[in-house]
Amino acid sequence: MINYSMTILAIDWASVGIKTLQFILSFSILVTLHELGHFLTARWFKCRVEKFYLFFNPWFSLYKKKIGDTEYGIGWVPFGGYVKISGMIDESMDKEAMKLPPQPYEFRSKPAWQRLIIMVAGVVVNVLLAIVIFIGVTWKWGDQHLPGKNMTYGVYADSLAQKINIHNGDKIIAVDTSEVDDILSLPKKIVLDDAQSLTVLRNDSTIKIPLTRAFKQELNRNKAEGFIDILMPVVVDSIDVKKAHFTENKLEKGDTLVAINNTPFKFFNEYNDIKKNYKSQEVTITVIRNTDTVNVKAKLDTAGSVGFYAKSAQKIFKWNNKKYSLAEAIPAGVSKCFGTLSNYIAGLRQIITGKISAKDSLGSVISIGSYFPPVWDWEAFWKLTAIFSIILAFMNILPVPALDGGHALFTIYEMITGRKPSDKFMEYAQMVGMVLLLALMAYALGLDFWRYLFKH
Protein backbone atom coordinates (compact mmCIF):
# COMPACT_ATOMS: atom_id res chain seq x y z
CA MET A 1 0.00 0.00 0.00
CA ILE A 2 1.28 3.48 -0.89
CA ASN A 3 1.67 5.82 2.07
CA TYR A 4 0.57 9.07 0.43
CA SER A 5 1.12 11.22 3.53
CA MET A 6 4.75 10.11 3.82
CA THR A 7 5.21 10.59 0.07
CA ILE A 8 3.97 14.18 0.30
CA LEU A 9 6.16 14.90 3.32
CA ALA A 10 9.20 13.53 1.48
CA ILE A 11 8.83 16.06 -1.34
CA ASP A 12 11.36 18.88 -1.33
CA TRP A 13 8.79 21.63 -1.73
CA ALA A 14 11.41 24.39 -2.01
CA SER A 15 12.90 22.69 -5.08
CA VAL A 16 9.44 22.04 -6.50
CA GLY A 17 8.60 25.72 -6.05
CA ILE A 18 11.75 26.88 -7.87
CA LYS A 19 11.17 24.41 -10.71
CA THR A 20 7.55 25.58 -10.98
CA LEU A 21 8.50 29.26 -11.10
CA GLN A 22 11.06 28.60 -13.85
CA PHE A 23 8.53 26.57 -15.82
CA ILE A 24 5.82 29.24 -15.52
CA LEU A 25 8.20 32.02 -16.59
CA SER A 26 9.58 30.00 -19.52
CA PHE A 27 6.14 28.86 -20.67
CA SER A 28 4.74 32.39 -20.35
CA ILE A 29 7.51 33.77 -22.57
CA LEU A 30 6.96 31.09 -25.21
CA VAL A 31 3.17 31.30 -25.30
CA THR A 32 3.01 35.10 -25.18
CA LEU A 33 5.45 35.54 -28.05
CA HIS A 34 3.82 32.76 -30.07
CA GLU A 35 0.40 34.39 -29.77
CA LEU A 36 1.97 37.82 -30.36
CA GLY A 37 3.02 36.54 -33.79
CA HIS A 38 -0.61 35.79 -34.64
CA PHE A 39 -1.77 39.06 -33.06
CA LEU A 40 0.65 41.36 -34.90
CA THR A 41 0.10 39.81 -38.32
CA ALA A 42 -3.68 39.84 -37.81
CA ARG A 43 -3.55 43.53 -36.94
CA TRP A 44 -1.17 44.14 -39.85
CA PHE A 45 -3.82 42.80 -42.23
CA LYS A 46 -6.52 44.80 -40.39
CA CYS A 47 -8.25 41.85 -38.71
CA ARG A 48 -10.06 42.55 -35.47
CA VAL A 49 -8.54 40.68 -32.52
CA GLU A 50 -11.19 40.12 -29.86
CA LYS A 51 -9.03 38.43 -27.18
CA PHE A 52 -5.34 37.97 -26.35
CA TYR A 53 -4.85 35.51 -23.47
CA LEU A 54 -1.97 33.89 -21.67
CA PHE A 55 -3.36 30.51 -20.44
CA PHE A 56 -6.93 29.38 -20.98
CA ASN A 57 -9.85 30.95 -19.12
CA PRO A 58 -12.93 28.70 -19.00
CA TRP A 59 -15.64 30.29 -16.82
CA PHE A 60 -13.41 33.05 -15.43
CA SER A 61 -10.11 34.92 -15.82
CA LEU A 62 -7.46 35.79 -13.26
CA TYR A 63 -7.05 39.16 -14.95
CA LYS A 64 -8.60 40.92 -17.92
CA LYS A 65 -8.73 44.40 -19.38
CA LYS A 66 -10.24 45.64 -22.62
CA ILE A 67 -8.22 48.10 -24.69
CA GLY A 68 -9.87 49.15 -27.95
CA ASP A 69 -11.45 46.09 -29.57
CA THR A 70 -9.20 43.60 -27.73
CA GLU A 71 -9.62 42.02 -24.31
CA TYR A 72 -6.20 41.20 -22.80
CA GLY A 73 -6.15 38.66 -19.99
CA ILE A 74 -4.57 35.84 -18.00
CA GLY A 75 -6.44 32.56 -17.63
CA TRP A 76 -6.18 30.02 -14.86
CA VAL A 77 -5.49 26.82 -16.85
CA PRO A 78 -1.72 26.83 -17.63
CA PHE A 79 -1.84 24.72 -20.80
CA GLY A 80 -1.20 27.42 -23.41
CA GLY A 81 -2.78 30.64 -24.58
CA TYR A 82 -4.73 32.04 -27.50
CA VAL A 83 -5.76 34.99 -29.60
CA LYS A 84 -9.38 35.14 -30.79
CA ILE A 85 -9.50 36.69 -34.23
CA SER A 86 -12.90 37.77 -35.57
CA GLY A 87 -14.23 35.45 -38.28
CA MET A 88 -11.86 32.57 -37.54
CA ILE A 89 -12.99 29.10 -36.51
CA ASP A 90 -10.81 28.31 -33.50
CA GLU A 91 -11.02 26.70 -30.06
CA SER A 92 -13.75 29.17 -29.03
CA MET A 93 -16.13 27.49 -31.55
CA ASP A 94 -18.16 30.70 -31.92
CA LYS A 95 -20.70 29.26 -34.38
CA GLU A 96 -23.22 32.09 -34.06
CA ALA A 97 -20.76 34.69 -35.29
CA MET A 98 -19.93 32.49 -38.28
CA LYS A 99 -23.60 32.44 -39.35
CA LEU A 100 -23.56 36.20 -39.96
CA PRO A 101 -22.38 37.73 -43.25
CA PRO A 102 -18.57 38.17 -43.42
CA GLN A 103 -17.31 41.59 -42.36
CA PRO A 104 -14.28 43.38 -43.88
CA TYR A 105 -12.41 43.19 -40.54
CA GLU A 106 -12.89 39.41 -40.21
CA PHE A 107 -10.26 36.75 -40.83
CA ARG A 108 -12.51 34.86 -43.27
CA SER A 109 -12.77 37.96 -45.49
CA LYS A 110 -9.02 38.17 -46.07
CA PRO A 111 -7.17 36.65 -49.05
CA ALA A 112 -5.79 33.15 -48.53
CA TRP A 113 -2.16 34.31 -48.57
CA GLN A 114 -2.83 36.75 -45.72
CA ARG A 115 -4.64 34.09 -43.70
CA LEU A 116 -1.71 31.72 -44.24
CA ILE A 117 0.77 34.30 -42.92
CA ILE A 118 -1.39 34.87 -39.84
CA MET A 119 -1.55 31.10 -39.26
CA VAL A 120 2.17 30.41 -39.41
CA ALA A 121 3.31 33.62 -37.68
CA GLY A 122 3.33 32.02 -34.22
CA VAL A 123 5.53 29.16 -35.39
CA VAL A 124 7.91 31.58 -37.14
CA VAL A 125 8.22 33.61 -33.93
CA ASN A 126 9.04 30.48 -31.91
CA VAL A 127 11.73 29.44 -34.40
CA LEU A 128 13.28 32.92 -34.39
CA LEU A 129 13.08 33.05 -30.59
CA ALA A 130 14.86 29.69 -30.29
CA ILE A 131 17.61 30.84 -32.66
CA VAL A 132 18.10 34.13 -30.78
CA ILE A 133 18.25 32.38 -27.39
CA PHE A 134 20.67 29.71 -28.62
CA ILE A 135 22.91 32.46 -30.03
CA GLY A 136 22.73 34.41 -26.77
CA VAL A 137 23.47 31.40 -24.57
CA THR A 138 26.38 30.38 -26.78
CA TRP A 139 27.81 33.91 -26.72
CA LYS A 140 27.34 34.34 -22.96
CA TRP A 141 28.36 30.92 -21.61
CA GLY A 142 30.07 29.13 -24.47
CA ASP A 143 30.40 25.33 -24.41
CA GLN A 144 31.65 23.03 -21.68
CA HIS A 145 32.24 19.35 -22.33
CA LEU A 146 33.88 16.63 -20.24
CA PRO A 147 35.40 14.01 -22.57
CA GLY A 148 35.19 10.44 -21.27
CA LYS A 149 38.97 10.05 -21.41
CA ASN A 150 39.45 13.06 -19.09
CA MET A 151 37.55 11.48 -16.21
CA THR A 152 40.55 10.76 -14.00
CA TYR A 153 38.73 8.29 -11.75
CA GLY A 154 36.26 6.95 -14.31
CA VAL A 155 32.53 6.54 -13.79
CA TYR A 156 30.40 5.48 -10.86
CA ALA A 157 28.39 2.53 -12.17
CA ASP A 158 24.85 2.60 -10.79
CA SER A 159 22.44 -0.34 -11.02
CA LEU A 160 21.54 0.16 -14.67
CA ALA A 161 25.20 0.42 -15.70
CA GLN A 162 26.05 -2.70 -13.72
CA LYS A 163 23.44 -4.65 -15.68
CA ILE A 164 25.50 -4.21 -18.86
CA ASN A 165 28.82 -4.93 -17.09
CA ILE A 166 30.11 -1.40 -16.56
CA HIS A 167 32.30 -1.26 -13.42
CA ASN A 168 33.19 1.55 -11.05
CA GLY A 169 36.29 3.27 -12.40
CA ASP A 170 35.66 2.41 -16.06
CA LYS A 171 36.35 5.22 -18.52
CA ILE A 172 33.75 5.26 -21.30
CA ILE A 173 35.73 6.45 -24.31
CA ALA A 174 33.51 5.66 -27.33
CA VAL A 175 29.91 5.10 -28.43
CA ASP A 176 29.98 2.77 -31.42
CA THR A 177 32.88 4.31 -33.35
CA SER A 178 32.48 7.90 -32.06
CA GLU A 179 34.68 9.24 -29.29
CA VAL A 180 32.76 10.39 -26.17
CA ASP A 181 33.41 14.13 -26.23
CA ASP A 182 30.80 14.90 -23.53
CA ILE A 183 30.07 12.32 -20.84
CA LEU A 184 26.96 14.26 -19.70
CA SER A 185 25.22 13.81 -23.06
CA LEU A 186 26.06 10.10 -23.25
CA PRO A 187 22.56 8.76 -22.32
CA LYS A 188 20.89 10.97 -24.96
CA LYS A 189 23.38 9.84 -27.59
CA ILE A 190 22.82 6.17 -26.75
CA VAL A 191 19.03 6.47 -27.12
CA LEU A 192 18.70 8.88 -30.05
CA ASP A 193 21.48 7.33 -32.13
CA ASP A 194 20.30 3.80 -31.30
CA ALA A 195 23.88 3.00 -30.30
CA GLN A 196 24.95 -0.64 -30.45
CA SER A 197 28.00 -0.65 -28.19
CA LEU A 198 30.20 1.24 -25.74
CA THR A 199 33.97 1.05 -25.55
CA VAL A 200 35.40 1.33 -22.04
CA LEU A 201 38.93 1.52 -20.70
CA ARG A 202 39.26 -0.72 -17.63
CA ASN A 203 42.70 -0.57 -16.05
CA ASP A 204 44.91 -1.31 -19.07
CA SER A 205 42.31 -3.20 -21.07
CA THR A 206 39.87 -1.95 -23.71
CA ILE A 207 36.47 -3.66 -23.53
CA LYS A 208 33.48 -3.43 -25.89
CA ILE A 209 30.09 -3.60 -24.19
CA PRO A 210 27.01 -4.40 -26.34
CA LEU A 211 23.83 -2.35 -25.82
CA THR A 212 20.58 -4.27 -26.03
CA ARG A 213 17.21 -2.78 -26.97
CA ALA A 214 15.90 -3.65 -23.50
CA PHE A 215 18.71 -1.63 -21.90
CA LYS A 216 18.04 1.40 -24.13
CA GLN A 217 14.34 1.27 -23.36
CA GLU A 218 15.05 1.13 -19.63
CA LEU A 219 17.56 3.98 -19.92
CA ASN A 220 14.93 6.09 -21.67
CA ARG A 221 12.20 5.08 -19.21
CA ASN A 222 14.37 6.07 -16.23
CA LYS A 223 15.39 9.39 -17.84
CA ALA A 224 19.04 8.23 -17.43
CA GLU A 225 18.65 7.91 -13.65
CA GLY A 226 20.47 4.94 -12.15
CA PHE A 227 22.99 4.79 -14.99
CA ILE A 228 26.34 6.49 -14.38
CA ASP A 229 27.82 9.40 -12.46
CA ILE A 230 31.24 11.00 -12.29
CA LEU A 231 33.61 9.48 -9.76
CA MET A 232 35.33 12.32 -7.93
CA PRO A 233 36.94 12.94 -4.53
CA VAL A 234 35.27 15.08 -1.85
CA VAL A 235 37.29 18.30 -1.77
CA VAL A 236 36.21 21.33 0.26
CA ASP A 237 35.76 24.46 -1.85
CA SER A 238 34.14 26.74 0.76
CA ILE A 239 32.36 26.60 4.12
CA ASP A 240 28.64 27.31 4.58
CA VAL A 241 28.90 29.35 7.78
CA LYS A 242 25.13 29.22 8.36
CA LYS A 243 24.97 25.41 8.36
CA ALA A 244 28.40 24.30 9.58
CA HIS A 245 28.60 23.29 13.27
CA PHE A 246 32.16 22.32 14.14
CA THR A 247 32.89 21.21 17.71
CA GLU A 248 36.62 20.49 17.33
CA ASN A 249 38.89 21.90 14.62
CA LYS A 250 37.32 23.12 11.35
CA LEU A 251 37.25 22.14 7.72
CA GLU A 252 39.35 24.35 5.46
CA LYS A 253 39.35 25.03 1.75
CA GLY A 254 41.32 22.34 -0.07
CA ASP A 255 40.70 19.60 2.52
CA THR A 256 40.03 16.16 1.02
CA LEU A 257 37.57 14.11 3.09
CA VAL A 258 38.58 10.45 3.43
CA ALA A 259 36.61 9.01 6.40
CA ILE A 260 33.62 9.51 8.73
CA ASN A 261 33.88 7.86 12.17
CA ASN A 262 36.79 5.75 10.88
CA THR A 263 34.72 4.45 7.94
CA PRO A 264 36.93 5.19 4.92
CA PHE A 265 35.73 6.37 1.52
CA LYS A 266 37.34 7.71 -1.60
CA PHE A 267 34.57 9.17 -3.74
CA PHE A 268 31.45 11.31 -3.43
CA ASN A 269 28.94 8.48 -3.86
CA GLU A 270 30.53 6.58 -0.94
CA TYR A 271 30.58 9.72 1.21
CA ASN A 272 26.87 10.37 0.53
CA ASP A 273 25.96 6.80 1.51
CA ILE A 274 27.93 6.92 4.78
CA LYS A 275 26.76 10.32 6.06
CA LYS A 276 23.09 9.27 5.77
CA ASN A 277 23.68 7.08 8.82
CA TYR A 278 24.66 10.03 11.02
CA LYS A 279 21.90 12.61 10.56
CA SER A 280 21.74 15.07 13.51
CA GLN A 281 24.74 13.35 15.13
CA GLU A 282 28.26 14.46 15.98
CA VAL A 283 30.87 12.72 13.86
CA THR A 284 34.62 12.67 13.42
CA ILE A 285 35.66 13.57 9.88
CA THR A 286 39.12 12.58 8.72
CA VAL A 287 40.67 14.82 6.06
CA ILE A 288 43.92 15.11 4.18
CA ARG A 289 45.23 18.67 4.51
CA ASN A 290 48.32 19.23 2.38
CA THR A 291 50.27 16.11 3.45
CA ASP A 292 48.85 15.87 6.97
CA THR A 293 45.94 13.82 8.32
CA VAL A 294 43.56 15.92 10.44
CA ASN A 295 40.45 14.99 12.43
CA VAL A 296 37.54 17.43 12.55
CA LYS A 297 34.49 16.98 14.76
CA ALA A 298 31.18 18.33 13.49
CA LYS A 299 27.47 17.90 14.13
CA LEU A 300 25.52 17.02 11.01
CA ASP A 301 22.13 18.61 10.36
CA THR A 302 18.85 16.73 9.92
CA ALA A 303 19.66 16.07 6.25
CA GLY A 304 23.12 14.70 7.05
CA SER A 305 24.92 17.79 5.74
CA VAL A 306 28.28 18.83 7.20
CA GLY A 307 28.00 22.41 6.03
CA PHE A 308 30.45 22.93 3.17
CA TYR A 309 30.44 23.30 -0.61
CA ALA A 310 32.54 20.75 -2.47
CA LYS A 311 34.68 21.42 -5.50
CA SER A 312 32.67 20.86 -8.66
CA ALA A 313 33.64 18.54 -11.48
CA GLN A 314 34.48 21.66 -13.51
CA LYS A 315 37.24 22.49 -11.01
CA ILE A 316 38.59 18.96 -10.64
CA PHE A 317 38.73 17.63 -14.21
CA LYS A 318 39.97 19.01 -17.49
CA TRP A 319 36.94 20.17 -19.45
CA ASN A 320 36.90 21.32 -23.05
CA ASN A 321 35.83 24.95 -22.69
CA LYS A 322 35.10 27.08 -25.73
CA LYS A 323 34.16 30.76 -25.76
CA TYR A 324 32.53 32.45 -28.76
CA SER A 325 32.59 35.95 -30.14
CA LEU A 326 29.20 37.26 -31.28
CA ALA A 327 30.17 36.57 -34.90
CA GLU A 328 31.07 32.97 -33.99
CA ALA A 329 28.00 32.50 -31.77
CA ILE A 330 25.54 33.27 -34.59
CA PRO A 331 26.28 30.23 -36.81
CA ALA A 332 26.93 28.06 -33.72
CA GLY A 333 23.58 29.05 -32.20
CA VAL A 334 21.69 28.40 -35.45
CA SER A 335 23.37 24.99 -35.69
CA LYS A 336 22.40 24.14 -32.09
CA CYS A 337 18.82 25.18 -32.73
CA PHE A 338 18.31 22.91 -35.72
CA GLY A 339 20.44 20.19 -34.12
CA THR A 340 17.98 20.21 -31.22
CA LEU A 341 15.09 19.91 -33.67
CA SER A 342 16.87 17.03 -35.43
CA ASN A 343 17.32 15.21 -32.09
CA TYR A 344 13.64 15.70 -31.26
CA ILE A 345 12.56 14.29 -34.62
CA ALA A 346 14.97 11.38 -34.12
CA GLY A 347 13.27 10.68 -30.78
CA LEU A 348 9.84 10.69 -32.45
CA ARG A 349 11.16 8.33 -35.08
CA GLN A 350 12.33 5.96 -32.33
CA ILE A 351 8.81 6.00 -30.86
CA ILE A 352 7.11 5.44 -34.25
CA THR A 353 9.39 2.52 -35.08
CA GLY A 354 8.85 0.98 -31.64
CA LYS A 355 12.49 1.16 -30.57
CA ILE A 356 11.44 3.10 -27.49
CA SER A 357 8.02 3.06 -25.87
CA ALA A 358 5.65 6.01 -26.21
CA LYS A 359 4.48 5.56 -22.60
CA ASP A 360 8.09 5.92 -21.45
CA SER A 361 8.67 9.08 -23.47
CA LEU A 362 5.44 11.09 -23.40
CA GLY A 363 4.87 13.55 -20.59
CA SER A 364 2.67 16.45 -19.55
CA VAL A 365 3.52 19.82 -18.03
CA ILE A 366 4.71 17.87 -14.95
CA SER A 367 7.46 16.18 -16.98
CA ILE A 368 8.37 19.43 -18.72
CA GLY A 369 8.64 21.27 -15.42
CA SER A 370 10.85 18.54 -13.94
CA TYR A 371 13.60 19.31 -16.47
CA PHE A 372 14.31 22.64 -14.78
CA PRO A 373 17.01 22.56 -12.06
CA PRO A 374 16.07 22.69 -8.34
CA VAL A 375 18.03 25.94 -7.94
CA TRP A 376 17.66 29.01 -10.13
CA ASP A 377 20.15 28.71 -12.98
CA TRP A 378 19.85 31.26 -15.79
CA GLU A 379 22.01 29.26 -18.20
CA ALA A 380 19.85 26.15 -17.77
CA PHE A 381 16.67 28.26 -17.85
CA TRP A 382 17.47 29.87 -21.20
CA LYS A 383 18.76 26.62 -22.73
CA LEU A 384 15.54 24.83 -21.80
CA THR A 385 13.43 27.75 -23.01
CA ALA A 386 15.20 27.63 -26.38
CA ILE A 387 14.70 23.84 -26.60
CA PHE A 388 11.00 24.10 -25.74
CA SER A 389 10.56 26.97 -28.20
CA ILE A 390 11.79 24.98 -31.21
CA ILE A 391 9.77 21.92 -30.07
CA LEU A 392 6.65 24.09 -29.68
CA ALA A 393 7.19 25.41 -33.20
CA PHE A 394 7.51 21.89 -34.61
CA MET A 395 4.47 20.55 -32.76
CA ASN A 396 2.31 23.51 -33.82
CA ILE A 397 3.18 23.17 -37.50
CA LEU A 398 2.06 19.52 -37.64
CA PRO A 399 -0.92 19.17 -40.03
CA VAL A 400 -3.40 18.39 -37.26
CA PRO A 401 -6.76 20.18 -37.05
CA ALA A 402 -6.84 22.68 -34.13
CA LEU A 403 -3.10 23.29 -34.53
CA ASP A 404 -1.59 26.06 -36.64
CA GLY A 405 -0.34 23.46 -39.11
CA GLY A 406 -3.84 22.09 -39.63
CA HIS A 407 -5.26 25.53 -40.40
CA ALA A 408 -2.32 26.24 -42.70
CA LEU A 409 -2.86 22.95 -44.55
CA PHE A 410 -6.49 23.81 -45.32
CA THR A 411 -5.45 27.29 -46.48
CA ILE A 412 -2.75 25.87 -48.78
CA TYR A 413 -5.36 23.46 -50.19
CA GLU A 414 -7.59 26.45 -50.94
CA MET A 415 -4.73 28.33 -52.63
CA ILE A 416 -3.91 25.32 -54.85
CA THR A 417 -7.45 24.24 -55.77
CA GLY A 418 -9.26 27.56 -55.54
CA ARG A 419 -11.90 25.87 -53.36
CA LYS A 420 -12.33 27.00 -49.79
CA PRO A 421 -13.39 24.32 -47.23
CA SER A 422 -16.86 25.06 -45.89
CA ASP A 423 -17.37 26.57 -42.45
CA LYS A 424 -19.17 23.37 -41.39
CA PHE A 425 -16.19 21.24 -42.44
CA MET A 426 -13.84 23.58 -40.54
CA GLU A 427 -16.03 23.35 -37.43
CA TYR A 428 -15.97 19.54 -37.48
CA ALA A 429 -12.23 19.47 -38.19
CA GLN A 430 -11.62 21.83 -35.27
CA MET A 431 -13.72 19.65 -32.95
CA VAL A 432 -11.90 16.47 -34.01
CA GLY A 433 -8.54 18.16 -33.53
CA MET A 434 -9.47 19.48 -30.09
CA VAL A 435 -10.70 16.06 -28.96
CA LEU A 436 -7.46 14.43 -30.14
CA LEU A 437 -5.30 17.04 -28.42
CA LEU A 438 -7.26 16.91 -25.16
CA ALA A 439 -7.11 13.11 -25.19
CA LEU A 440 -3.35 13.20 -25.73
CA MET A 441 -2.91 15.76 -22.93
CA ALA A 442 -5.03 13.65 -20.58
CA TYR A 443 -3.04 10.53 -21.49
CA ALA A 444 0.28 12.30 -20.90
CA LEU A 445 -0.93 13.69 -17.58
CA GLY A 446 -2.12 10.24 -16.53
CA LEU A 447 1.29 8.78 -17.42
CA ASP A 448 3.02 11.35 -15.23
CA PHE A 449 0.80 10.56 -12.25
CA TRP A 450 1.32 6.85 -12.79
CA ARG A 451 5.11 7.25 -12.95
CA TYR A 452 5.07 9.30 -9.77
CA LEU A 453 2.93 6.81 -7.84
CA PHE A 454 4.85 3.80 -9.17
CA LYS A 455 8.22 5.41 -8.44
CA HIS A 456 7.23 6.06 -4.83
N, C-alpha and C positions, 0 to 999 in steps of 0.2 A: 504493500500500500504506500502511496506517495504522501509524504508529510508536507502538505502545502505551506503550513505556517513556518516550518523550519526552512523550506526552500525560499520563501519570501524574505525571511530574516537573513539568509545567507547572501542575498544580493547586495553588491556594493552600490548603494543608491547614489553616492557621489559620482562614481564613474558613469553610471547610467544617465545621470542628469547632464554631465558634460557631453557625453555622446549624443544625447537627445538635442541639446542646444546646437551642437555643430550640424547635426542632420537638418534641423529646422531652418537654420540660417542658409545652409547650402541649397536645400530644396527650394526655399523661398527665392533665392537668387535665380535658380534655373527656371522655375515656373514663371516668375515675374517677367524675366527677359524673353522667354519663349512667347508668352502671351502679348508682350509689348511688340514683338515682331508682327503678329496678326493685327494688333491695334493700330500701329503706325501706318501699315500699308493700307488698311481699310480706310483710315482717315485720309490718306494720300489720294485714294480713288473716290473720296467723298461719300463713303458709306457711313451711315449712322451706327455708332457703337453704343448699345444700350447699357451694357454692364462690363466691368473689368474687375475680375475677382481673383485674389490669391486664396486657394483652397475652395472647396465646395460649400455651399450654404443652404442645404435643404431646411425648410421651415424658418430658420432665422440666421442672422449674420452677427459676427462678433463686432464688426464695425462697418458702417456704410455712410457714404456721403455723395450726393448728386451734384455734379458740376457740369453745367450745360445739359447736353442730352445724355450724358454717361453717368451711371451710378458706379462709384468706386467702392470696393469693400473687401473685407477679410472674412472668409467662411470658417467653419469650425471642424470640417472634415479634411484632414491634411493629406489628401490623395491627389492633389493637382491644383488646377486653377482653370479659368476660362474667360474668354471674352464673348459676349453675346452681340452678334452683328445683325442688324435688322435685315429680314428677308433671307436668312440662312437657316437651313435645317440642321440643328445641332443637338447637343444633349438636353437642351431645354424643351425640345419637342413642342414648340409653340405652333400647334396646328391651326388655331383660329386666325392668327396673323397671316398664315400662308394662304388662307382662303380669300383674302382681300386682293384687289388688283395690285400688281407690282407698282411700287413707288420709285421715283428716280434715285432716292437715297438708299435703296435697298440693295443688298448683295446680289440678289437674283436678277436685278436689272442691269448689272454690269457685264461687259464683254467677258468671254471665257478666259482670255489671257490675263485680265485683271483679277478675276476670281482665283485663277491658278497661282498667281503671285501672292495673293493674300493667304492662300492655303499653305504654301510652302515656306512662308516668311518665318514662322516660328522655328522650323527645323534649321533654316539657314542661320538664324541668330544663334541657336545652340551650337552649331558647327563652328561658327566664328568665335563664339565665347570660349569653346574648348581650345581652339588654336591659340587664342590670346593668352589664356591661363597657362597652357603648356609652355608657351614662349616665356611668360613672366616667371614661372617656377624655375625653368631651366636657367634663365639669366640670373635670378636671385640666388638659387641654391646649388646650381650645377648638378653633377651626377656623383654618386658615391656607390662603389661596388666593392664587395669583398670576394675576391677570387677564391675558389675552393683550395687551391694550392697554398694560399697565404694564411690559412687557418693553422696556426702553429701547433695547437693541441688536437686538431681534428674536430669531429662532431660528437655531440651527445646523442646516442641512439636511443630514442624513446621506443615504446612498444611496437609501433607500426614499422619503424626502421628495423627493429630486431626480427620481425617476421620475414624480412627478405635478406637476413644475414648481414646487416650493417652492424658493426661493432663500435663501441665507444673508442674514440681516438682515430677512426678512419678518416682519411681526407678524400672527399668526393671530388674528383678532378675532371670528370667528363660525363656528359649525357649523350648516349649513342656515340657519335664521333666528334661532338662539339665540346670544347673546353668549357668548364663551369666558370664563367667570368663574374657571376654574382650568386653567391650561395643563398641569399634571401629570396631570389626569384626561382629557385630550383623546383619547388612543388608545382608552380604554375607551368613551368616549362615541361615538366614530366607529363602533366595532364593534357595541356593544349597541343603539344607536339606529338602526343601519343608515343612517348619514348619507349624504347624496347629494352634498354640496359643502362646501367650506371657503371662507371669505372672508378674504383677506389684504390687508394694507396694505403696499405696496411703494413706498418713497419717498413720492410724493404721489398714487399711483394705488391704487385699490381693484380687486382682481382676484378673480374667482370661479373656484375650482379644482374640477372635477368629481371625484368619488370612485367608481372602478369597483369591481365586486365582486371582481375579481382583486386589486386593491390591498388591500381590507379583509381578504381571506383571508390575504394575505401578512403584513399587519400583525398579525393574530391569531396566525399561525403563528410569527412571530418574537418574540411576546410584547412587541411595541412596540420591540424593539431595532432600531437602524439607521434610526430614523425622525427624531426631532428632539431637540435639546437646547437649553438656555438659553445664548445668547451672553452672556458676561460677561467683564470684564477680570480680570487676575490681580493681586489686591491682597493684600498681606501682612497677616494678622490677628495672628499670633503666631509665634514661633520655636520649633522643636522642638530644644531644646538637646542632646538625646541623638543626634540624627541630623545636625544642621547641622555642616559642616566648612568654615568660611570661611578663606581664606588671605590675603585683602586686602579691607579694609573689611568691613562686615556689613550684612545686610538689617535693616530696621527696620519696625516696625508702620506701616502706611499707605503703604509703597512700592508703586508700580505697576510690574510687570515689563513691559518692552517689547521686549527683545531678548536672545538668547543667542549669544555669539560673532559679534556683528554681524548675526545673522539676525533681522530684525524680526518681531514678531507683535503682535496686538491682543487676541486672545481666548484663553480657556482651551484650546479644542480645538487651536489652532495651537501653543500652548506645549507641550501634551502630546506632539504629534507631533515637535516639534523636539528636546525633551530626551531622547527615546528614542535619539537618535544619539550621546549623550555619556555613556552609563552608565559609571561608575567613572572618569570623566575630570574634569580641572579645566577649568572654563569661566569666561568673563567674562559676567556678567549685568548688563544695562543696566536701570536703574530710573529712574522719575520720582519724586523726593522733594520734596514741596511744588512748587516751580517749577524745581528744579534737576535736571540729569541726572547720575546717579552710577553709576560702574562698581564692581561687587562681584565678587571672584573667589571661587569655591567649588568644592569637589570633590564631584561627585555620587556617590551610593551605587550599588550594583549594580542597583537598580531604576530609576535615573535620577532619584531624588528629591533635591531641594535641601536639604530640612530645614526647611520652614515650613508653617504652616496658612494657607490662603487664606480670605479673607472669603467667607462663604456667600451664596447668592442671597437669603436672608432679610435679610441686612444691606445688600445692594446695591440691591435693588428695593423698590418699595412693594407690600407684600402686604396683602390684606384680612384682618386679624386680628380674631377675635371671641372674647371670653371669656364664659362662662356662669356664672350662679349655679346652685346646686343645683336650685332650682325651675325654672329655664330649661333645665337640662341633662336633666331627666327627659323632657319631651315631645320634645326634640331627639334624645336617645338612642334613644327608642322609634322615632322616624321614621327614623333612620339604620339601625336594625336591620332594619325591614321594607323599607326602600329597598334594602338589601343583598340581601335575599331576592328582591325584585322584579328586581334586576339579574341575579341568578343564574338565575332562571326565564327571563328574556329571553335569556340566553346559551344555555340549553337549547333554547329555541324556535328560535334561529338555527341550531343544529345539526340539529334535527328537520326544519326546512324546507330544509336544504341550503345556507343562505347562508354558513355557515362549516363547515369540515370537522371531523368528530368526531376524526380522527386528529391534527389540529392543536390540539385543545382538551383532549382527555382526558390525564390524567397520574396517576402513582402517588404514593407517599409521597415519591419523589425530587423530583417537580415541586412538591409541597406544601412540602417543606422548603426549596426554592430561593427561595420567596417571602420568607423571613426575611432581614433585612439581614446583611451580613458582620461587623458590629460589634454589640455588645449594645445594643439600643435598646428601652427599656421601652414607649414610646408605640407603636412599630411592633409590638412583641410582643403587647400587649394588643389592638390593633386587629385583627391577624391572628387572634388567638384568638377574638375576638368573631365575626369573619366565618366562620371554620371552624365555630364552634358552631352558628350558624343554618343553615349548609349541612348539617352533620351531622344536625341535627333534620329538615330537609326530606328528605334522602336516606333517613333511617330510617323516615319515615312513609309512604314510597311503598308501594303495595299489592303488594309482591313477597314471595313466600314466603321465609322465613329472616330477613326484616327485621321490625322492630316493626310496621310498617304492614300487612304480610301477616298476621301473627297477629291484629292488631286487626280486619282485614277479616273473617276467619273468625269471630271472636267476635261482631261486629256482625251477620253473617249468622245466627248462632245465636239472637241476641236477637230478630231480626225474625221468623224462621221457626219458632223453637222447636225446631229440629233441629240437633243438635251434629254437626259433621263427625267421622267415625270416626278412631280413632287411626291406622289404616293409611293413610287419606287424608292425615292430617297428617304422617305419616312421609315419604310420597312427595313431598308438597309441600315439606317441609323439604329433602329431598335435591335436588329440582329447583332450589330457590332457592339452595342452597349451591353447586351446580355453576355456575349462572349467575353468581353473585357471584365465585367463584374464577376463572372464565374471564375476566370483566371485569377483575379485578385483574391477572391474568397478561397480558392484552392491554395494559393501561395501563402496566405495568412494562416490557413489551417495547418499547412506543412510546418510553418515556423512554430506554432504552438505545440504541435506534436514533437518536433525536435527538442523543444525546451523541456517538455514534460518527460520525454524519454531519456534525455541527457541527465536529468536530475532524479 
